Structures are given as C-alpha cells and as structure tokens.
C-alpha cells in the first residue's frame, strides 16, 4: 500500500513539474510572439504610409492626365521629368519565432482556437508576400515594355538630360506612348491596391490576436 501511494505521489509531482515546464514555455513563446506581432504592426504602418504617399502622386498624375483640355506635352513632361518607377512593397520576414514553435511542436501547447489564429496570421503574411511578388512582376513587365522605347529621368540612365535626352522625345508614336505609360502607371496602382488589401488582412488578424496573447500573460 505504501509503495502504491509513493508511486501516485511521484506521478503527481512529475505531472506538476511537466505542467510548470509547459507554462514556462507558453509564457516565453507568448512574449516573443507579442514582440514580433507588435513589430509587424509598426512595419505595416510604415509600409502603408509609404504606399499612400506614392499613391497620392500617381493619382495626381492621373488627375492631370485626364483633364478635358490635356495635351500630349503634359504626359510627356510627367513621364520624362516626374514619374518615379520604384514601388513601395512589402516583405514580411519576422517569422523566426513562429517557425521555431511550429517546428518544435510547442505551438500545440496553446488551445486549438489560438493555434488557428496564430497559423492564420503567418499564412496571411505569406500570402501578402506572394501577392506582392506576383503583382510586382506584372508591373515590371509593363515597365519593361514601356522602357523598350521610352524613358524617364533616372540615375540609371546614361543619358538623363541635355540635347540627347531631348532627342529621345523628339519623335514618338503618341498613341503607343500613351498606351504604354497608361499600362505601366496603372499596374503600379494595382500593385498598391493588392498590397493594401492583403496587409489589412494581416493587421486585422494581429489586432484580434494580440489581446488574447496578452491575457495569457496576465493570467500567469
């Protein structure tokens, strides 16, 4: 009888130790996840500001280019002197903690609801990266098509000003130029709309999950 009681006590102590160990693991991982998700939120805010700033420039160009009395010279001036080819993209890379707890199986210490929400956020980040890469590639294709015949003011050009630069614009196919510039600038707008949609999904998921993770720490 004493032997049986001793075994039961030993098992209880072992279970208690295992539970304490798991609680420590959950607390540490939760702290790291919160830190990463807060950093992701800051990253998203900064990306959104950069996107909005460039979108305002592109929409200003669109407004000028669609005035009833607009001349081809206006679009040429925009293209050669004002248009910026670069795009403010997104690339979520802050996934080390998630990959570690996923690979170790420690993610399974959370309840099923939290596991789903955590997985959902990082799946959304991967989707945002993919969608940006896909839409950006389409923009690059339109940019290359434009650059085969036309140019703009950039340090990447050897001839970026002066008589030779002016000569590039001396004789152009106006319809072809309008179509190619329109496709290029339009693709940039589509990139930003796609990014904004995907990034908003990530941010909304973070906003829902963060209070739940903080509640875990508050209860410990």
C-alpha positions, 0 to 999 in steps of 0.5 A: 500500500505504501509503495502504491501511494509513493508511486501516485505521489511521484506521478503527481509531482512529475505531472506538476513539474511537466505542467510548470515546464509547459507554462514556462514555455507558453509564457516565453513563446507568448512574449516573443510572439507579442514582440514580433506581432507588435513589430509587424504592426509598426512595419505595416504602418510604415509600409502603408504610409509609404504606399499612400504617399506614392499613391497620392502622386500617381493619382495626381498624375492621373488627375492631370492626365485626364483633364478635358483640355490635356495635351500630349506635352503634359504626359510627356513632361510627367513621364520624362521629368516626374514619374518615379518607377520604384514601388513601395512593397512589402516583405514580411520576414519576422517569422523566426519565432513562429517557425521555431514553435511550429517546428518544435511542436510547442505551438500545440501547447496553446488551445486549438482556437489560438493555434488557428489564429496564430497559423492564420496570421503567418499564412496571411503574411505569406500570402501578402508576400506572394501577392506582392511578388506576383503583382510586382512582376506584372508591373515590371513587365509593363515597365519593361515594355514601356522602357523598350522605347521610352524613358524617364529621368533616372540615375540609371540612365546614361543619358538623363538630360541635355540635347540627347535626352531631348532627342529621345522625345523628339519623335514618338508614336503618341498613341503607343506612348500613351498606351504604354505609360497608361499600362505601366502607371496603372499596374503600379496602382494595382500593385498598391491596391493588392498590397493594401488589401492583403496587409489589412488582412494581416493587421486585422488578424494581429489586432484580434490576436494580440489581446488574447496573447496578452491575457495569457500573460496576465493570467500567469 
